[in-house]
Amino acid sequence: MAPKFFLLVLILVAGFAFWRGSRDERLVAAVCVLGAAASFLLLRPLSTRFQSVETGIMLVDLLVFVGFLFVALRSPRFWPLWVAGLQLTTTLGHILKGLSPDLLPQAYGAALQFWSYPILLILAVGTWRSHARRKVRPSEAPTLV
């Protein structure tokens, strides 16, 4: 996927989550932004990218999964479980590359990137629903804690 397009989608969805979301949406957006920033910093040069297990990105993906799982286990909403599950799938892509080193670099790279867009879509829908719910029930106003 084109990095500039992903960055645009990330900024729009995270901005929407920070603007209209509740605690869960804001935490997931923060994890997405931090994870994307760390991943961009750790990318290898194109000539060697995804040739072997991307250890730095694997660590970032694992930490992102832990962040999503933290939100999912504390949230009364169901969508954070979906996000955590999709991120787990991404994290397992690293294990598959380790078990099968001859896996094509393009397939490995695609496996790591594929679920990023559905995760952002789920975050956007979760934010929209949260905002709509608070308009009906103002007692569910967002908190920072």
Helices and strands as residue ranges (DSSP letters): H 3-20, H 23-42, H 55-74, H 79-99, H 105-113, H 116-136, G 138-140
